[in-house]
């Protein structure tokens, strides 16, 4: 998964990026410059499997986060590096809800709802510019003979343009899979799934679990392909220097139930419809991220294309059953190891041993 972080200046976006990836990006030198970091997905299930097997190698699932330069109001169309965003699976808008007199806010006051709405307008305008230019070009082309494909594209883009002019993000528009394929190359920003990350104040610890409701962003959370999650980057930056025991005590004192990384990544998985399955053994215990609804043969391809090509069967056990039994052989004795074929839909938490022949 690749998720691009963006927002107005002074929102704490780069601090959020550092907390997620462990990297401190240098100051952005100019427009279009991006930094990429990798976040290891925390998963207590993988930790338990590692404790059971004591493998030589431990490999968690990962998420790539892209840190973009801050966007000044009215400059999204020019400032966003559209070419680099093409590879992003989703966008993450960091919205400021913390108060700090030492950090100037571009609108003078802190209002996360206003800032979310303003940025939505920015993205709508950026997409409108792209769509309008293509529509104008297509209107010239369709006057020539044998332009049926261009006519279909023009009809589709007019549909998109109409939605944008109504202030409707393209992720809200009901498009067929074929229509989505046709417009994918335009990398429309409002078509990408959106994660709104509210960067809250230190005093808001007990409110973080309430997410959108706590910060007036219920409308955002109700939209298709949109998730809202809250965290306090300042608190998490302080906790990052503590060991696990003291970190948990500090969070408990502030009413924070879980680390921000867990909160953001779980929301990212929900947003993109992702799940994890595991492969285990003395050599390696590993978590794999796949799309929800993927079958066993497709999931095998996430491990290696040769396994997908030579797929025979997937010997599968649910994580809870494996932990309860204590070992794979004990699961066999209990009859909880299942032999699944290529069309089996992999479930979140499945532990799988793929059998294949090439």
Backbone torsions as a table, in degrees:
resi	resn	phi	psi	omega
1	UNK	NA	139.6	175.4
2	UNK	-126.1	124.2	-177.4
3	UNK	-126.5	128.9	-177.5
4	UNK	-97.0	122.9	177.3
5	UNK	-89.6	130.7	178.1
6	UNK	-147.3	170.5	179.5
7	UNK	165.4	176.3	175.5
8	UNK	-71.9	162.3	177.2
9	UNK	-60.6	154.6	174.7
10	UNK	63.8	34.8	177.3
11	UNK	-101.5	-7.4	-175.4
12	UNK	85.3	18.0	-176.2
13	UNK	-60.0	-46.2	-178.5
14	UNK	-69.3	-29.2	174.7
15	UNK	-66.7	-41.8	176.3
16	UNK	-60.2	-44.7	178.1
17	UNK	-58.1	-44.5	-179.3
18	UNK	-64.4	-40.2	179.5
19	UNK	-65.5	-37.6	-178.3
20	UNK	-73.3	-38.0	-170.7
21	UNK	-109.0	-16.2	-175.4
22	UNK	79.9	4.7	-179.9
23	UNK	-105.7	147.0	174.1
24	UNK	-109.8	104.3	-177.3
25	UNK	-71.1	143.6	173.3
26	UNK	-65.6	163.6	179.2
27	UNK	-59.9	137.1	179.6
28	UNK	-64.3	126.5	-177.1
29	UNK	-80.5	-23.1	-178.3
30	UNK	-176.8	179.3	-179.5
31	UNK	-60.9	145.4	175.0
32	UNK	83.6	-9.0	-179.5
33	UNK	-80.8	134.6	-179.0
34	UNK	-132.1	156.7	174.4
35	UNK	-128.2	140.9	-177.3
36	UNK	-117.6	132.7	176.4
37	UNK	-133.5	159.3	-177.0
38	UNK	-114.1	128.5	176.3
39	UNK	-104.1	130.2	173.7
40	UNK	-80.9	130.0	-176.1
41	UNK	-77.9	115.4	178.0
42	UNK	-70.6	128.4	-178.5
43	UNK	-145.8	106.2	179.8
44	UNK	-57.0	-27.9	179.0
45	UNK	-64.6	-43.7	178.4
46	UNK	-64.4	-40.7	178.8
47	UNK	-59.2	-40.6	179.5
48	UNK	-67.1	-40.2	178.5
49	UNK	-65.5	-37.7	177.4
50	UNK	-63.9	-41.4	177.8
51	UNK	-63.3	-34.8	-179.8
52	UNK	-71.2	-42.2	-170.9
53	UNK	-99.2	-21.5	-177.3
54	UNK	52.8	51.6	-172.5
55	UNK	-71.8	161.8	175.5
56	UNK	-70.4	-28.1	-176.3
57	UNK	-133.9	138.8	178.1
58	UNK	-120.8	124.5	-175.5
59	UNK	-131.5	101.8	176.7
60	UNK	-77.6	163.6	170.3
61	UNK	-67.7	158.8	-178.5
62	UNK	-133.8	158.0	173.2
63	UNK	-130.0	130.4	174.9
64	UNK	-87.0	128.7	174.9
65	UNK	-114.5	135.6	179.4
66	UNK	-109.0	124.0	179.5
67	UNK	-97.8	117.4	179.1
68	UNK	-99.5	155.5	175.9
69	UNK	-63.1	150.9	177.3
70	UNK	-58.7	143.8	-176.6
71	UNK	-106.0	119.7	176.3
72	UNK	-73.1	149.5	-179.8
73	UNK	-57.5	131.5	178.9
74	UNK	86.6	4.2	-174.8
75	UNK	-120.2	9.9	-175.4
76	UNK	-58.8	-42.7	-176.8
77	UNK	-60.4	-35.0	-178.1
78	UNK	-92.8	-31.8	-171.3
79	UNK	-85.4	-31.0	-176.1
80	UNK	-73.6	129.4	179.4
81	UNK	-78.6	83.8	-173.0
82	UNK	-55.1	-40.2	-177.7
83	UNK	-61.5	-36.4	-179.7
84	UNK	-78.8	-24.5	179.4
85	UNK	-78.6	-13.7	-179.9
86	UNK	-58.0	-33.2	-176.6
87	UNK	-86.7	-5.2	-179.3
88	UNK	-79.0	133.7	177.6
89	UNK	-78.1	-26.2	-178.6
90	UNK	-155.0	164.1	174.9
91	UNK	-109.9	146.5	176.5
92	UNK	-125.9	110.7	-179.3
93	UNK	-92.3	113.2	178.0
94	UNK	-85.5	116.9	-176.2
95	UNK	-108.9	132.4	-177.7
96	UNK	-82.4	127.8	173.1
97	UNK	-129.0	0.3	178.7
98	UNK	-87.9	154.5	-180.0
99	UNK	-109.6	129.1	180.0
100	UNK	-155.5	108.2	-178.1
101	UNK	-64.1	-18.9	-179.3
102	UNK	-82.8	-10.9	179.6
103	UNK	-117.5	111.1	-177.2
104	UNK	-66.1	134.2	174.2
105	UNK	-97.0	138.3	-175.2
106	UNK	-60.9	-24.6	179.3
107	UNK	-105.4	11.5	178.1
108	UNK	75.2	-33.3	-179.4
109	UNK	-122.3	158.6	179.2
110	UNK	-92.8	119.8	-179.4
111	UNK	-152.6	94.2	-175.7
112	UNK	-61.7	-34.3	179.4
113	UNK	-65.6	-47.2	178.8
114	UNK	-59.3	-44.4	-177.1
115	UNK	-66.8	-37.9	176.5
116	UNK	-63.3	-45.4	-179.5
117	UNK	-64.2	-40.3	-180.0
118	UNK	-63.4	-43.4	-179.9
119	UNK	-68.6	-35.8	175.6
120	UNK	-58.5	-42.3	178.0
121	UNK	-63.3	-40.8	178.0
122	UNK	-57.9	-46.3	-177.5
123	UNK	-69.0	-38.3	176.4
124	UNK	-59.7	-43.3	-179.4
125	UNK	-66.6	-38.6	179.0
126	UNK	-63.4	-44.1	178.5
127	UNK	-67.4	-37.1	179.9
128	UNK	-61.2	-40.4	179.8
129	UNK	-61.3	-45.2	-179.6
130	UNK	-64.3	-46.8	-177.3
131	UNK	-65.6	-41.9	-177.9
132	UNK	-63.2	-42.0	179.8
133	UNK	-62.6	-42.6	-179.1
134	UNK	-68.9	-38.9	178.2
135	UNK	-60.5	-44.2	180.0
136	UNK	-61.8	-40.0	178.8
137	UNK	-66.4	-43.7	-178.9
138	UNK	-66.0	-35.0	179.6
139	UNK	-62.6	-29.1	175.1
140	UNK	-75.5	-41.2	-175.1
141	UNK	-68.3	-38.1	-173.5
142	UNK	-71.6	-7.9	176.2
143	UNK	-76.2	-12.7	179.9
144	UNK	-92.6	157.8	-178.8
145	UNK	-70.6	160.3	176.4
146	UNK	56.7	48.7	-179.0
147	UNK	-122.3	39.7	-177.0
148	UNK	-62.8	-39.6	-179.1
149	UNK	-64.7	-41.6	178.0
150	UNK	-65.9	-34.0	178.4
151	UNK	-65.2	-40.7	178.0
152	UNK	-64.9	-40.1	178.5
153	UNK	-65.6	-40.3	179.6
154	UNK	-62.4	-43.5	179.2
155	UNK	-60.7	-42.6	-180.0
156	UNK	-66.1	-44.3	-178.4
157	UNK	-69.4	-30.9	174.1
158	UNK	-65.4	-36.7	175.9
159	UNK	-61.9	-44.5	178.4
160	UNK	-65.9	-43.3	-178.9
161	UNK	-61.3	-41.0	178.5
162	UNK	-61.1	-41.5	178.5
163	UNK	-64.0	-44.4	-179.5
164	UNK	-62.7	-39.2	179.8
165	UNK	-69.2	-23.1	174.6
166	UNK	-85.6	1.2	-178.7
167	UNK	78.5	24.6	-176.6
168	UNK	-105.6	118.2	177.0
169	UNK	-59.7	147.3	-176.7
170	UNK	-68.4	-20.0	175.2
171	UNK	-67.6	-17.2	177.5
172	UNK	-84.5	-16.2	-172.2
173	UNK	-82.3	135.4	179.9
174	UNK	-79.6	103.0	179.6
175	UNK	-119.1	146.4	174.9
176	UNK	-73.2	166.2	178.4
177	UNK	-61.7	-36.9	178.1
178	UNK	-65.2	-41.7	178.4
179	UNK	-64.8	-40.3	177.6
180	UNK	-62.9	-39.5	178.1
181	UNK	-62.9	-40.0	-177.6
182	UNK	-64.9	-36.0	-175.7
183	UNK	-96.3	-2.5	-176.0
184	UNK	-57.5	-36.3	-177.4
185	UNK	-65.1	-18.2	179.7
186	UNK	-80.2	-13.3	179.8
187	UNK	51.1	45.7	178.1
188	UNK	-58.3	128.7	-175.2
189	UNK	-68.8	-37.6	-177.4
190	UNK	-79.9	0.8	174.9
191	UNK	-91.1	-23.0	-178.8
192	UNK	-74.0	142.4	174.0
193	UNK	-53.9	144.4	-173.7
194	UNK	-121.7	126.3	172.1
195	UNK	-107.6	119.5	176.5
196	UNK	-96.3	116.8	179.5
197	UNK	-104.1	111.5	178.8
198	UNK	-86.0	117.5	178.1
199	UNK	-91.4	99.1	-168.4
200	UNK	-89.6	172.8	-179.7
201	UNK	-79.3	160.8	177.4
202	UNK	-59.8	-32.7	-177.6
203	UNK	-78.5	-2.3	-174.8
204	UNK	-98.3	13.2	-174.1
205	UNK	-51.2	-45.5	-176.8
206	UNK	-71.4	-10.2	-177.9
207	UNK	-94.9	-11.7	-170.2
208	UNK	-61.9	-37.0	-179.5
209	UNK	-63.2	-25.4	-178.5
210	UNK	-79.1	-12.1	173.1
211	UNK	52.7	-121.6	-174.6
212	UNK	-57.0	-42.6	-177.4
213	UNK	-59.9	-39.2	-176.6
214	UNK	-66.8	-24.5	-173.9
215	UNK	-120.2	17.8	174.6
216	UNK	73.1	20.3	-175.0
217	UNK	-106.0	31.8	179.8
218	UNK	-60.2	-37.4	-179.4
219	UNK	-62.8	-42.9	178.4
220	UNK	-60.5	-45.7	-176.8
221	UNK	-66.5	-23.6	-177.4
222	UNK	-82.6	-9.8	-176.4
223	UNK	-80.5	154.3	178.8
224	UNK	-60.6	145.6	174.9
225	UNK	52.7	38.9	179.9
226	UNK	-135.5	134.5	175.8
227	UNK	-128.1	146.5	175.3
228	UNK	-121.7	129.8	179.2
229	UNK	-136.9	145.4	-178.0
230	UNK	-116.7	146.9	176.7
231	UNK	-154.6	166.8	172.0
232	UNK	-120.4	104.3	-177.4
233	UNK	-61.8	-35.3	-178.6
234	UNK	-65.3	-44.6	177.9
235	UNK	-63.3	-46.4	-177.2
236	UNK	-64.2	-32.3	177.2
237	UNK	-65.9	-36.6	176.6
238	UNK	-70.1	-40.4	-178.9
239	UNK	-67.5	-29.2	-177.1
240	UNK	-57.8	-22.0	-178.6
241	UNK	-90.4	-0.8	-176.7
242	UNK	-101.4	156.0	172.8
243	UNK	-74.5	170.7	-172.4
244	UNK	-58.5	-44.6	-176.7
245	UNK	-62.2	-48.0	-179.4
246	UNK	-69.2	-33.1	177.6
247	UNK	-62.8	-43.4	179.5
248	UNK	-64.9	-39.2	177.9
249	UNK	-64.5	-42.8	-179.3
250	UNK	-62.4	-45.9	178.7
251	UNK	-61.2	-42.6	-179.4
252	UNK	-61.5	-40.7	179.1
253	UNK	-62.2	-30.8	-177.7
254	UNK	-94.4	-1.5	-179.8
255	UNK	79.8	19.4	179.5
256	UNK	-95.1	122.4	-171.5
257	UNK	-85.8	-20.1	-177.5
258	UNK	-156.6	159.0	178.0
259	UNK	-62.0	149.2	-179.5
260	UNK	-61.5	-36.7	179.9
261	UNK	-58.6	-44.5	178.3
262	UNK	-60.7	-44.7	-176.7
263	UNK	-62.8	-46.8	-176.9
264	UNK	-69.0	-43.3	-177.2
265	UNK	-69.1	-38.7	177.9
266	UNK	-62.3	-41.0	177.0
267	UNK	-64.5	-37.1	178.7
268	UNK	-63.8	-41.9	178.8
269	UNK	-63.5	-44.3	178.6
270	UNK	-61.0	-44.9	-176.7
271	UNK	-59.8	-42.0	-174.8
272	UNK	-97.8	4.3	177.4
273	UNK	64.1	44.4	-177.9
274	UNK	-105.9	151.9	173.1
275	UNK	-136.1	173.1	177.6
276	UNK	-123.1	139.7	165.8
277	UNK	-123.2	169.5	-172.8
278	UNK	-128.4	147.7	165.5
279	UNK	-118.7	140.3	-172.8
280	UNK	-133.6	160.1	177.4
281	UNK	163.2	176.1	-179.6
282	UNK	-70.0	-26.8	179.8
283	UNK	-77.7	-43.1	-176.2
284	UNK	-158.0	141.5	165.9
285	UNK	-114.8	127.9	-171.9
286	UNK	-142.4	142.9	173.2
287	UNK	-101.2	137.4	-179.3
288	UNK	-121.0	135.5	178.7
289	UNK	-100.0	127.1	177.4
290	UNK	-136.1	167.8	176.1
291	UNK	-74.7	134.6	175.3
292	UNK	-57.3	136.2	-178.4
293	UNK	95.2	-1.8	-179.5
294	UNK	-74.4	141.1	179.8
295	UNK	-86.1	173.0	-172.4
296	UNK	-61.8	-40.0	-179.0
297	UNK	-66.7	-41.2	177.7
298	UNK	-65.3	-40.3	178.4
299	UNK	-63.3	-35.3	176.6
300	UNK	-60.5	-33.9	178.7
301	UNK	-66.2	-24.6	176.0
302	UNK	-67.0	-29.7	178.1
303	UNK	-78.8	-50.3	177.2
304	UNK	-166.3	140.7	-179.2
305	UNK	-63.1	-30.4	177.9
306	UNK	-64.7	-35.8	179.9
307	UNK	-67.9	-39.4	176.9
308	UNK	-64.7	-43.4	-176.9
309	UNK	-65.7	-39.4	-177.3
310	UNK	-102.7	20.9	-174.9
311	UNK	-54.7	132.2	174.2
312	UNK	-112.5	-54.0	-179.9
313	UNK	-161.6	167.2	176.0
314	UNK	-122.5	111.9	175.0
315	UNK	-83.4	119.3	-165.7
316	UNK	-129.2	141.0	172.9
317	UNK	-139.1	141.3	177.1
318	UNK	-69.1	143.9	-179.3
319	UNK	-52.5	-48.4	-177.8
320	UNK	-60.1	-38.9	179.4
321	UNK	-66.7	-39.8	-179.9
322	UNK	-65.6	-44.7	-180.0
323	UNK	-65.1	-41.2	-179.6
324	UNK	-64.3	-39.3	-178.2
325	UNK	-78.9	-32.4	177.2
326	UNK	97.0	-15.5	178.2
327	UNK	-165.3	163.9	179.2
328	UNK	-66.4	-41.3	-179.6
329	UNK	-64.0	-36.3	177.6
330	UNK	-66.3	-34.6	176.6
331	UNK	-65.9	-37.6	176.4
332	UNK	-60.3	-44.0	-179.3
333	UNK	-63.2	-35.6	-178.9
334	UNK	-83.0	-10.5	-179.8
335	UNK	79.3	21.5	-179.4
336	UNK	-96.1	-4.1	172.2
337	UNK	-83.4	124.0	-177.6
338	UNK	-108.5	143.8	174.3
339	UNK	-99.6	113.7	-174.8
340	UNK	-113.9	146.0	178.4
341	UNK	-89.9	-173.8	-172.4
342	UNK	-64.9	-26.0	-175.8
343	UNK	-91.1	-0.5	177.8
344	UNK	-61.2	132.4	178.5
345	UNK	-86.5	116.1	-177.2
346	UNK	-65.2	136.7	-179.5
347	UNK	-104.6	151.4	178.1
348	UNK	-58.4	127.0	179.1
349	UNK	92.6	-2.1	176.1
350	UNK	-60.9	140.4	170.9
351	UNK	-108.4	123.6	-167.7
352	UNK	-127.5	137.6	170.0
353	UNK	-115.7	107.6	-177.6
354	UNK	-82.0	133.1	173.5
355	UNK	-107.3	131.6	-175.0
356	UNK	-151.2	165.7	178.4
357	UNK	-148.3	126.6	179.6
358	UNK	-128.5	NA	NA
